[in-house]
Amino acid sequence: MRITPAEIKSLPFWLRWFFNKQQKKYGQMLQPALVWSRKPSLFVLFASMWARLSHKSSALPADLRALIQVYVAKLTWCHFCVDLNSLTLISESGGEEKLHELDDWQNSSKLSEAEKAALAWTKAMSGEGCQIDDQLHSTLKQHFSEQQIMELTALISFQNMSARFNAALDLPSQGLCEMPVKK
């Protein structure tokens, strides 16, 4: 870790409440949230954006959101994000199957064409330069409404920001989703 996380006792009471809930949910406080909490006003913005993107009223299915987040995490080398989002994907999809399909998603028979279109959009947005061509957008429109495309794009952008923040600061996996080695 390149930056020391905030100490819980130094945080405002309302942030301590948040971390108590996090402790109950995950069995530990998440290091990236503690790092963001060094500046509580930034943490509030970060957490608010995440809350809106992950809300049950999202136009995107929860398992698709989790799949996209794991893929962004893999593309940006964020070990913490792979860990946390893999846990979410397994929970939302009911198993590990989709997680194992990500390394060769273009050729997967287990992912839907809509999921593949979303993953292609994710890959195009997550590289060094955001190169989106009309054909890719047209393919995406075959599977998603404008509202869904907007939310997908916002989610990918948010996850890129989060993953790059964590990767740059070398925030490690916290063992939330220990996976057996695939044979």
N, C-alpha and C positions, 0 to 999 in steps of 0.2 A: 504494500500500500504506500502510495506516495504522499498522501495527506492523512493526518490523524483524524478519525471521526470525532464528532462532538461528544463530549461527556454528557450522559443523560442528566446528571444533577445540575448541569449548567443551562439546561434548556427551559424555556417557559413551560408553565404547568400544562398548557394545552398540547404542547408537543410531547411532553412526558406521557400524557394520556394516550396519544397516538402510538407511542412506542410500547406502552403496556399492552395495547390491543395487538400489536405486531408480535410481541413476545408470546402471547397466548396462541396466535394463529400459526406461527412458524416455529415456536420453541426457542426463538432467538430474535434479537433486533437485527435488521438488515443493514449492513455496512454502508451501502450507497445512500440510504435514507439518512443515516447519521452524518455522512459527509455533507449532503445537501443541507442538513440542519445547522451547519456552521453559520449559515445565513438564513434564519427562519423565514424571511420574506420570499427568498428564492425557493425554499422547500415548499411553501404554500402554493406557489405558482406551479411547480413541478407536480405536486400531489393532486392539485385541482385538475390539471390537464389529464393526468392519468385516470383520475376518477371519472371524468366525462367520457374518455375513450373506452374505458372498460365497463361502463354502466350497462345494466341489463336492457336498457332501452336502445342500445346501439342497433343500427341497421344491419350490422354484421354478426354472424353467429359467433359465439364465444370460442368454439374450437378453431374456427378460421383465424380469429384474432390471435390466439395463442400460437398457432402454426406459423403465422407471419412473424410474430415476435421472436420465436426460436430461430427462424431463418435469418432475420436481421442480426441477431446475436452471433450466429455462426459466421456470417459474412464480415462482421466487424470485430471478431475475436474477443467478444465479451464473455468471459467464463461465468461471471455471476449471472448474466442475463440468460445464458443457455440453461444454467441450473434452475433458476426461478421459473422461467417460461416453460421449460420441459415439465416441471411439476404441474403447472397450470394446464398445459396441453394434455397430459395424461389424465388429469382430473376431468377436463371438459370433453375429451373424445372417448373416454372409457377404456383407454389402454395405450400401449406404446407403439402401436402399428404405424401411425402417421409420423411419429418422431423418427422411426427408422427409415422412412421413405425420403427424408429430406436430402440425403446425400446424392440421390439420383432421381429427383422428383420429376424431371422431364420424361423419364421412361417408366414411371410408376403406374401400375394398373390399379393401385389402391387409392390414389388421389383422384378427385373429380376434375373435370376440365375447368370448372370454376376455380378450384384451388390452384391448379397449375397456372391459370391466367393471373391470379393474384400473386403467386410466387414469381412469375416473370416480371410483373410490375414492381415487385419488391426488389428483385435483383437489379433492375434498371435504375431504380431510385437510390440504391444503396452503394453504388460503385463510387469511383473517384469523381466522376462527373455525372450529373443526372441526365441521361440520354433517353428520352421517351419519344418514340416515333409514332406516327399516326396508326400504323398497323397494330402495334401493341395496344394502343388506346382502343382501337376498334374491337380487338379481341376481348378486352376487358369489358367493353360495353355489351357484348353478347351475353354476359353472365351477371352483370351488376347494374343497378340503377345509378343515376347520377349521385344520389345521396350516399349510396354505398361506396362509390368510387371516391367521393370526397372524404368519407370517414376512413377508408382504407389508406388513402394518401396521407391523411393526418396521422394515423396510427404508425405508418412506416416512418414518417418524418420524426415523430416523437420517439419511437424506439431507436432510430439512428442516433438521435441526440443523447438519449439515455445510455445506450451501449457504448458510444464513443467517449462519453464522460467517464464511464466506469473503466473502460479499457485504458484510456489515457492515464487515469489515476491508479491503474493496476489493482482494482478492487477484485478480490478473489471470489471464487465459488464458495458458498457456505455449506455445501453438502445437503442441500434441500431435496435434491432428486438424484440420489445415488442409483446409477443404472448399471445393471450387469453388462459385461462385455458381450456384444453380439457375436455369435459364432457362425 
